[in-house]
Amino acid sequence: MLNSDSHIRLLRLAGLFTWVMVGAPLFASALLVGEQVMQSQLPYMGLPGWCAYLLFGLLFFVLIGRLGRGAMRGIGGYLLLVMLLGCAAAVSHYSGSGLGGVLMVVAATTLPWVLPTGWGVLLLAASQILLAPLFVYGQGWDWPAAILQSMVYAGFCAFSFVAGLIAKQQAEAREAQRCLNAELRATRALLAESVRVNERTRISRELHDLLGHHLTALSLNLEVAGHLVEGKAATHVHQAHTLARLLLTDVREAVSQMRGAGASLQIAAALAALAENVPGLAIRMDIPETLVLEDAERAHVLLRAVQEIITNTVRHAGASQLAIKLWQEADALRLVARDDGRGTAQLVSGNGLRGLSERLAQYGGSAQVETAAGQGFAIHLHLPLHGDALRPLHLQQGLA
C-alpha cells in the first residue's frame, strides 16, 4: 500500500523495541543455571523457542521494511503474516509464558497494511483463539483462566490493530494529497506555459492588426505622394516609401516568428513537477528541454499519463526506482517507463491503465505494457502530434 516513510520508520522502531523487551527476561533466564532458574521464576525456553523468537524479529523487520512499496500484497504477504503469528505462538509454547501474546500485539499492527480489514480481523481473532489452548495444554492453566488471559491479549491486539489501521489510512491520505499537489504543480506549470503562449499570440495579433495596418496605409500614401511630387522631394518620398515597406516586412516576419515560437508548449518542467517528493520511489526523467507541444490538449493527456504511471508504480509495482524517457520520433511522441519492481506473470489491467489507454486512443495513440515475474513493468506510450481528437466511443454510440 501507499506509505509515508515516517509511519513505517516509527512502526519499525516501536516493534523492534518491544521485541527486544520481550526477549530481556528470556535472555536473563538463559544466563542462569540449575536451581537459579527455578528460584528466579523467569520464563525459560530451549533452542526451538529461541529460533522462533529470532525468526519473529527477522520476519518483522523484513515485513515492515517492505510495507510501503506494495511488495507485501498477495500470497507472499499472507504467508509472512501467518509465519509471524506462528512464531509468536511458538514463543509462548516453548517459554511457558504469555510473552508470545505480546509479540502478537506487535504483529497486529502490521495486519491492516497487508490484508483487507475484514480478513485482518479474522486472522487476528484466529490467533487469539489459539492462545487459550496454549495456556491450558502448555502451561497447565484451567480453561476459565486461559480464556480470560487470552481476552486480555485480544484487547491489546485490537488496540494495536486499530492503531495500525489509522496509520495506514493517514499514510494513504498523505499520499493522495501528495499526488494531488504534484498534479496541481504540473498543471500550474502547464497553465503558465499556456498563458505565455496566449500572450505572445495576443501581442502578435495586435502587431499585425494595428501596426501592420498603419504601415500598410503609410506605404500606400507615400506611394501616392511619390507620384505627386518631383525633384529632390520625390527622392525623399521614395526613400520613405522604401523604409515603410521594409518596416512592414520586418513586422510581418516578427509576427510570424512570435506565432511560430509562441504556439509551442514546453512540457519538461510540468512533467518534472510530478516526480517531486514521491516517497519510497526514486524517479529519473530523461526529457529534452527543447521538447515542445503545439496542442495543449495533447500536453494534458501526456501529463495525466505520466501521473498515472507514477501512481501505479507506487501502489502496485513494489519498486524502488522508476525511469521515464520521452522523445519525439517523426510526428509522434514516444514514452517508455521502466521500474525495478516485482512484475507479474499475468497482467490484469485496472481502471487506471484502461483510462490511460482510452485517453491516448482519442488522439490516435496507444499504450503497451510489458512485464514478467521478477522483472518489473515497462510501459510504452505512442502519441501522434497531429490529427483531430476522436469522439469517445460511448459518445459515438449515444449520438448514433
Legacy VTK file of the C-alpha trace (Angstrom):
# vtk DataFile Version 3.0
C-alpha trace
ASCII
DATASET POLYDATA
POINTS 400 float
0.000 0.000 0.000
0.898 3.659 -0.089
3.086 4.873 2.629
4.699 7.700 4.497
8.291 6.906 5.430
7.826 8.374 8.903
4.940 5.977 9.668
6.976 2.959 8.589
10.054 4.082 10.495
8.096 4.592 13.724
6.365 1.216 13.381
9.700 -0.500 12.846
11.349 1.168 15.857
8.392 0.572 18.192
8.010 -3.055 17.132
11.702 -3.904 17.425
11.914 -2.172 20.813
9.009 -4.294 22.097
10.607 -7.417 20.603
13.853 -6.691 22.486
11.963 -6.057 25.743
10.141 -9.383 25.373
13.493 -11.109 24.946
15.010 -9.471 28.041
13.562 -11.927 30.631
14.234 -14.844 28.285
17.838 -13.789 27.897
18.193 -13.282 31.655
16.897 -16.792 32.369
19.287 -18.224 29.766
22.204 -16.864 31.802
21.053 -18.727 34.910
21.730 -22.407 35.568
20.240 -25.183 37.635
18.482 -24.080 40.819
18.898 -20.442 39.903
16.394 -20.848 37.084
13.822 -22.419 39.421
14.335 -19.759 42.080
14.213 -16.809 39.694
10.728 -17.699 38.331
11.826 -16.279 34.985
10.448 -17.882 31.803
12.924 -20.274 30.281
12.972 -21.849 26.827
15.303 -24.028 24.827
16.751 -23.796 21.346
13.443 -24.210 19.418
11.948 -21.286 21.328
14.959 -19.098 20.652
14.780 -19.953 16.958
11.122 -18.881 16.913
11.956 -15.665 18.783
14.809 -14.703 16.455
12.785 -15.631 13.369
9.967 -13.375 14.567
12.345 -10.412 14.752
13.731 -11.132 11.288
10.300 -11.562 9.703
9.002 -8.401 11.356
11.984 -6.396 10.115
11.505 -7.670 6.548
7.746 -7.136 6.615
7.923 -3.580 7.942
10.704 -2.675 5.544
8.594 -3.648 2.524
5.159 -2.452 3.605
5.322 0.927 1.903
6.131 -0.297 -1.598
3.140 -2.571 -2.051
5.514 -5.544 -2.043
3.640 -7.481 0.638
0.343 -7.753 -1.195
-0.607 -11.218 -2.370
0.105 -14.718 -1.151
3.660 -13.866 -0.088
2.469 -11.239 2.370
-0.229 -13.527 3.764
2.226 -16.365 4.364
4.647 -13.988 6.040
1.933 -12.828 8.432
0.933 -16.396 9.297
4.583 -17.258 9.971
4.920 -14.144 12.142
1.919 -15.090 14.281
3.077 -18.722 14.380
6.468 -17.660 15.748
4.722 -15.626 18.449
2.625 -18.651 19.436
5.763 -20.825 19.480
7.489 -18.404 21.865
4.542 -18.726 24.269
4.577 -22.510 23.970
8.310 -23.055 24.475
8.726 -20.415 27.193
5.638 -21.485 29.110
4.590 -17.839 29.407
2.362 -15.243 27.805
5.261 -13.409 26.149
4.117 -14.681 22.767
0.890 -12.752 23.266
2.919 -9.554 23.491
4.585 -10.417 20.190
1.122 -10.943 18.694
0.282 -7.392 19.761
3.304 -6.242 17.751
2.277 -8.332 14.740
-1.288 -6.987 14.886
-0.011 -3.542 13.896
1.081 -4.845 10.502
-2.150 -6.664 9.619
-4.031 -3.651 8.144
-1.087 -2.898 5.839
-1.120 -6.344 4.239
-4.690 -7.658 4.489
-8.108 -6.137 3.819
-9.676 -5.058 7.098
-12.141 -7.962 7.276
-9.502 -10.619 6.642
-7.170 -8.934 9.100
-9.804 -9.107 11.843
-10.417 -12.805 11.111
-6.718 -13.678 11.231
-6.294 -11.693 14.440
-9.266 -13.464 16.044
-7.921 -16.872 14.992
-4.531 -16.132 16.530
-6.127 -15.100 19.820
-8.322 -18.198 19.927
-5.126 -20.232 19.586
-3.702 -18.679 22.772
-6.210 -20.270 25.155
-5.282 -23.904 24.295
-1.607 -22.946 24.560
-2.167 -21.701 28.087
-4.163 -24.825 29.021
-2.009 -27.566 27.493
1.331 -25.795 27.536
1.243 -24.137 30.945
-1.329 -26.203 32.842
-3.886 -23.427 33.336
-7.558 -24.150 33.723
-9.864 -23.081 30.891
-11.517 -20.068 32.594
-8.142 -18.526 33.459
-6.771 -19.276 29.997
-9.780 -17.701 28.278
-9.617 -14.598 30.475
-5.899 -14.209 29.801
-6.387 -14.603 26.046
-9.164 -11.979 26.193
-6.721 -9.537 27.767
-4.262 -10.075 24.925
-7.122 -9.846 22.430
-7.918 -6.374 23.758
-4.308 -5.269 23.380
-4.175 -6.732 19.868
-7.404 -4.984 18.875
-5.969 -1.662 20.032
-2.758 -2.334 18.115
-4.720 -3.355 15.007
-6.765 -0.148 15.053
-3.609 1.924 15.557
-2.059 0.256 12.509
-5.245 0.819 10.511
-5.267 4.518 11.391
-1.588 4.820 10.481
-2.262 3.181 7.114
-5.225 5.460 6.410
-3.167 8.525 7.310
-0.373 7.355 5.019
-2.859 6.829 2.189
-4.387 10.261 2.764
-0.948 11.856 2.761
-0.032 10.064 -0.469
-3.307 11.125 -2.086
-2.586 14.710 -1.061
0.942 14.435 -2.457
-0.399 13.168 -5.787
-2.916 15.993 -5.890
-0.264 18.591 -5.071
2.066 17.173 -7.718
-0.692 17.281 -10.307
-1.581 20.838 -9.288
2.059 21.923 -9.625
2.303 20.290 -13.030
-0.994 21.810 -14.147
0.114 25.209 -12.886
3.339 24.939 -14.878
1.358 23.912 -17.957
-1.105 26.746 -17.370
1.725 29.271 -17.027
3.133 27.996 -20.298
-0.300 28.327 -21.916
-0.614 31.889 -20.600
2.768 32.698 -22.107
1.690 31.264 -25.448
-1.605 33.158 -25.376
0.142 36.412 -24.503
2.597 36.041 -27.362
-0.281 35.264 -29.698
-2.183 38.339 -28.496
0.837 40.599 -28.975
1.478 39.212 -32.447
-2.176 39.773 -33.329
-2.017 43.360 -32.104
1.157 43.980 -34.094
-0.445 42.539 -37.193
-3.799 44.285 -36.837
-2.669 47.714 -35.635
0.926 48.354 -36.604
0.666 46.345 -39.805
-2.494 48.201 -40.832
-0.968 51.623 -40.209
2.256 50.744 -42.001
0.290 49.497 -44.996
-1.696 52.739 -45.092
1.521 54.759 -44.735
3.169 52.851 -47.578
0.194 53.452 -49.869
0.093 57.163 -49.048
3.828 57.507 -49.661
3.434 55.745 -52.997
0.704 58.200 -53.995
2.803 61.125 -52.772
5.710 59.906 -54.904
3.601 60.421 -57.995
2.538 63.913 -56.952
5.949 65.476 -56.257
9.039 65.927 -58.371
12.713 66.618 -57.974
14.505 66.328 -54.656
11.265 65.921 -52.699
10.344 62.904 -54.795
13.649 61.280 -53.872
12.945 61.660 -50.141
9.384 60.397 -50.579
10.683 57.353 -52.448
13.196 56.634 -49.648
10.448 56.963 -47.046
8.267 54.603 -49.080
11.092 52.068 -49.246
11.673 52.279 -45.476
7.945 51.869 -44.811
7.837 48.705 -46.931
10.949 47.334 -45.173
9.415 48.078 -41.790
6.177 46.368 -42.832
8.170 43.322 -43.930
10.027 43.256 -40.590
6.753 43.468 -38.659
5.275 40.587 -40.643
8.381 38.461 -40.013
8.287 39.297 -36.298
4.601 38.348 -36.130
5.295 35.044 -37.906
8.166 34.238 -35.550
6.129 35.080 -32.445
3.250 32.912 -33.587
5.550 30.068 -34.599
7.628 30.020 -31.398
4.890 31.197 -29.064
2.422 28.482 -30.045
4.637 25.718 -28.582
4.301 24.437 -25.009
7.461 23.379 -23.168
6.402 20.380 -21.086
9.634 19.277 -19.389
9.085 21.470 -16.309
5.456 20.379 -15.936
6.367 16.679 -16.063
9.288 17.147 -13.667
6.864 18.524 -11.060
5.085 15.151 -10.976
8.259 13.376 -9.833
8.910 15.572 -6.796
8.707 14.127 -3.256
7.455 10.653 -4.175
8.035 8.528 -1.024
9.992 5.316 -1.440
10.472 5.765 -5.194
13.433 7.360 -6.986
12.279 8.733 -10.346
14.711 9.545 -13.136
13.295 11.543 -16.054
15.012 11.831 -19.420
13.120 14.603 -21.239
14.775 17.045 -23.678
14.396 20.641 -22.517
13.690 21.635 -26.112
10.751 19.252 -26.480
7.574 21.255 -27.171
3.933 20.554 -27.981
1.657 22.765 -30.031
-1.566 21.209 -28.715
-2.490 21.986 -25.100
-4.938 19.054 -25.007
-2.236 16.590 -26.005
0.053 18.117 -23.386
-2.634 17.489 -20.766
-3.090 13.882 -21.941
0.663 13.331 -21.604
0.615 14.914 -18.146
-2.154 12.607 -16.948
-0.416 9.573 -18.456
2.824 10.221 -16.559
0.863 10.839 -13.347
-0.945 7.510 -13.776
2.340 5.680 -14.398
3.891 7.082 -11.209
0.787 6.319 -9.130
0.569 2.730 -10.392
4.264 2.180 -9.707
3.910 3.370 -6.101
0.753 1.362 -5.450
1.327 -1.918 -7.221
4.856 -2.408 -8.557
6.815 -2.819 -5.319
9.599 -0.825 -6.982
12.271 1.500 -5.618
13.299 3.078 -8.948
11.397 4.322 -11.991
12.973 5.585 -15.219
10.892 7.656 -17.658
12.180 8.591 -21.110
10.275 10.866 -23.512
11.314 11.848 -27.012
9.884 12.891 -30.373
10.013 10.444 -33.241
8.829 11.835 -36.593
5.313 13.225 -35.992
4.696 11.436 -32.700
5.848 11.331 -29.099
7.300 8.159 -27.600
7.456 7.457 -23.871
8.989 4.464 -22.115
8.699 3.955 -18.348
10.525 1.086 -16.591
10.613 0.144 -12.910
12.617 -2.381 -10.894
9.594 -3.903 -9.168
8.488 -7.484 -8.818
6.492 -7.653 -12.062
3.853 -10.298 -12.656
3.409 -13.393 -14.775
-0.169 -12.453 -15.667
-1.120 -8.796 -16.190
-4.585 -7.654 -15.109
-5.340 -4.112 -16.289
-7.077 -1.918 -13.727
-9.155 1.206 -14.214
-6.056 3.399 -14.290
-4.404 1.621 -17.228
-7.692 1.359 -19.111
-8.348 5.071 -18.657
-4.810 5.879 -19.816
-5.271 3.795 -22.980
-8.647 5.391 -23.691
-7.270 8.931 -23.400
-4.407 8.105 -25.752
-6.753 6.375 -28.211
-8.777 9.590 -28.551
-5.741 11.147 -30.243
-4.717 8.076 -32.213
-2.220 6.931 -29.584
-1.670 3.644 -27.803
-0.224 2.101 -24.635
1.521 -1.250 -24.248
2.639 -2.914 -21.015
5.446 -5.462 -20.767
6.070 -7.424 -17.586
7.338 -10.715 -16.260
7.668 -12.151 -12.778
10.674 -10.587 -11.072
11.449 -8.237 -13.983
9.305 -5.203 -13.188
6.976 -3.320 -15.525
7.689 -1.452 -18.758
5.075 0.850 -20.325
5.382 2.083 -23.919
3.252 5.069 -24.980
2.725 6.424 -28.502
1.023 9.812 -29.019
0.692 11.365 -32.506
1.333 15.116 -32.585
-1.197 15.877 -35.316
-4.722 14.871 -36.174
-8.146 15.627 -34.755
-9.255 14.114 -31.486
-11.688 11.228 -31.839
-15.019 11.281 -30.060
-15.107 8.790 -27.153
-16.824 5.520 -28.020
-19.653 5.936 -25.539
-20.490 9.355 -27.022
-20.424 7.946 -30.547
-22.899 5.262 -29.539
-25.099 7.807 -27.788
-25.255 10.074 -30.850
-25.694 7.254 -33.372
LINES 1 401
400 0 1 2 3 4 5 6 7 8 9 10 11 12 13 14 15 16 17 18 19 20 21 22 23 24 25 26 27 28 29 30 31 32 33 34 35 36 37 38 39 40 41 42 43 44 45 46 47 48 49 50 51 52 53 54 55 56 57 58 59 60 61 62 63 64 65 66 67 68 69 70 71 72 73 74 75 76 77 78 79 80 81 82 83 84 85 86 87 88 89 90 91 92 93 94 95 96 97 98 99 100 101 102 103 104 105 106 107 108 109 110 111 112 113 114 115 116 117 118 119 120 121 122 123 124 125 126 127 128 129 130 131 132 133 134 135 136 137 138 139 140 141 142 143 144 145 146 147 148 149 150 151 152 153 154 155 156 157 158 159 160 161 162 163 164 165 166 167 168 169 170 171 172 173 174 175 176 177 178 179 180 181 182 183 184 185 186 187 188 189 190 191 192 193 194 195 196 197 198 199 200 201 202 203 204 205 206 207 208 209 210 211 212 213 214 215 216 217 218 219 220 221 222 223 224 225 226 227 228 229 230 231 232 233 234 235 236 237 238 239 240 241 242 243 244 245 246 247 248 249 250 251 252 253 254 255 256 257 258 259 260 261 262 263 264 265 266 267 268 269 270 271 272 273 274 275 276 277 278 279 280 281 282 283 284 285 286 287 288 289 290 291 292 293 294 295 296 297 298 299 300 301 302 303 304 305 306 307 308 309 310 311 312 313 314 315 316 317 318 319 320 321 322 323 324 325 326 327 328 329 330 331 332 333 334 335 336 337 338 339 340 341 342 343 344 345 346 347 348 349 350 351 352 353 354 355 356 357 358 359 360 361 362 363 364 365 366 367 368 369 370 371 372 373 374 375 376 377 378 379 380 381 382 383 384 385 386 387 388 389 390 391 392 393 394 395 396 397 398 399
